[in-house]
Amino acid sequence: YVRELAKMVGVKGSELTTGSGVGESTLERGRRLLAQREACERLEAADREGRRINDEDVLAILKRWPFAKNPYRKNVMQPGKTWVFSDSMGILRDRQGDVHL
């Protein structure tokens, strides 16, 4: 399974299991690597074309990204819901003031 997924994603099998996030499945890791690759391609294209990243670029990557179900984000949860799709990207400061990458 990992070998076939790695072939489809275009990476080594070890890349699907190394450095994966907490609770991240192999399939999620593969899909995130694809999104990351597309993001890099869009950044390089924008640089070549001398343009800024636009909303279309960002939205395309966010649509490709496999967000996880998160039952802990009570502050953004709609009434009657038990989870939201959620992920942390980039640099952020948590509620205790700690910075995470």
Phi, psi and omega per residue, in radians:
Y1 nan -0.869 -3.118
V2 -1.107 -0.702 -3.135
R3 -1.093 -0.777 3.136
E4 -1.163 -0.732 3.119
L5 -1.113 -0.754 3.116
A6 -1.051 -0.718 3.120
K7 -1.103 -0.761 3.140
M8 -1.129 -0.678 -3.105
V9 -1.407 -0.436 3.136
G10 1.501 0.596 3.118
V11 -2.301 2.989 3.031
K12 -1.309 2.615 3.128
G13 -0.988 -0.606 -3.131
S14 -1.137 -0.477 3.128
E15 -1.215 -0.383 3.125
L16 -1.377 -0.353 -3.106
T17 -1.968 -0.387 -3.139
T18 -1.495 2.283 3.073
G19 1.345 0.216 3.123
S20 -1.273 2.658 -3.111
G21 -1.290 2.962 3.121
V22 -1.100 2.169 3.116
G23 1.310 0.126 -3.111
E24 -1.456 2.163 3.116
S25 -1.317 2.885 3.100
T26 -1.072 -0.702 3.117
L27 -1.126 -0.758 3.089
E28 -1.066 -0.751 3.130
R29 -1.035 -0.779 3.115
G30 -1.075 -0.784 3.138
R31 -1.150 -0.625 3.114
R32 -1.228 -0.636 3.064
L33 -1.112 -0.672 3.075
L34 -1.111 -0.764 3.121
A35 -1.110 -0.713 3.128
Q36 -1.108 -0.733 3.122
R37 -1.079 -0.787 3.130
E38 -1.112 -0.667 3.108
A39 -1.068 -0.757 3.107
C40 -1.091 -0.735 3.119
E41 -1.089 -0.717 3.123
R42 -1.176 -0.668 3.082
L43 -1.108 -0.782 3.132
E44 -1.117 -0.718 3.123
A45 -1.113 -0.749 3.129
A46 -1.096 -0.702 3.123
D47 -1.131 -0.793 3.115
R48 -1.056 -0.705 -3.078
E49 -1.493 -0.053 3.121
G50 1.152 0.630 -3.131
R51 -2.172 2.893 3.081
R52 -1.511 2.772 3.005
I53 -1.176 2.372 -3.109
N54 -1.984 3.086 -3.121
D55 -1.023 -0.641 3.139
E56 -1.083 -0.734 3.106
D57 -1.061 -0.848 -3.101
V58 -1.128 -0.806 -3.115
L59 -1.089 -0.684 3.132
A60 -1.053 -0.723 -3.131
I61 -1.259 -0.721 3.121
L62 -1.112 -0.594 3.098
K63 -1.213 -0.521 -3.136
R64 -1.422 -0.450 -3.052
W65 -1.214 2.256 3.120
P66 -1.490 1.571 3.127
F67 -1.179 2.538 -3.118
A68 -1.632 2.700 3.025
K69 -1.276 2.281 -3.100
N70 -2.231 1.948 -3.135
P71 -1.483 0.008 -3.024
Y72 -1.730 -0.164 -3.092
R73 -1.510 1.026 -3.078
K74 -1.011 -0.546 -3.083
N75 -1.212 -0.276 3.130
V76 -2.080 0.066 -3.083
M77 -1.378 2.374 3.071
Q78 -1.250 2.609 3.108
P79 -0.966 2.368 3.122
G80 1.492 -0.107 3.129
K81 -1.667 2.645 -3.135
T82 -1.958 -0.047 3.105
W83 -2.828 2.854 3.019
V84 -2.322 2.712 2.975
F85 -1.314 2.281 -3.012
S86 -2.694 2.651 3.017
D87 -2.840 2.780 3.074
S88 -1.949 2.271 -3.128
M89 -2.260 2.458 3.080
G90 1.408 -2.661 -3.135
I91 -1.679 2.337 3.104
L92 -2.503 2.741 3.073
R93 -1.952 2.203 -3.119
D94 -1.411 -3.127 -3.065
R95 -1.174 -0.310 3.092
Q96 -1.593 -0.047 3.121
G97 1.625 0.007 3.118
D98 -1.340 2.472 3.125
V99 -1.685 2.337 3.138
H100 -2.197 2.571 3.104
L101 -1.922 nan nan
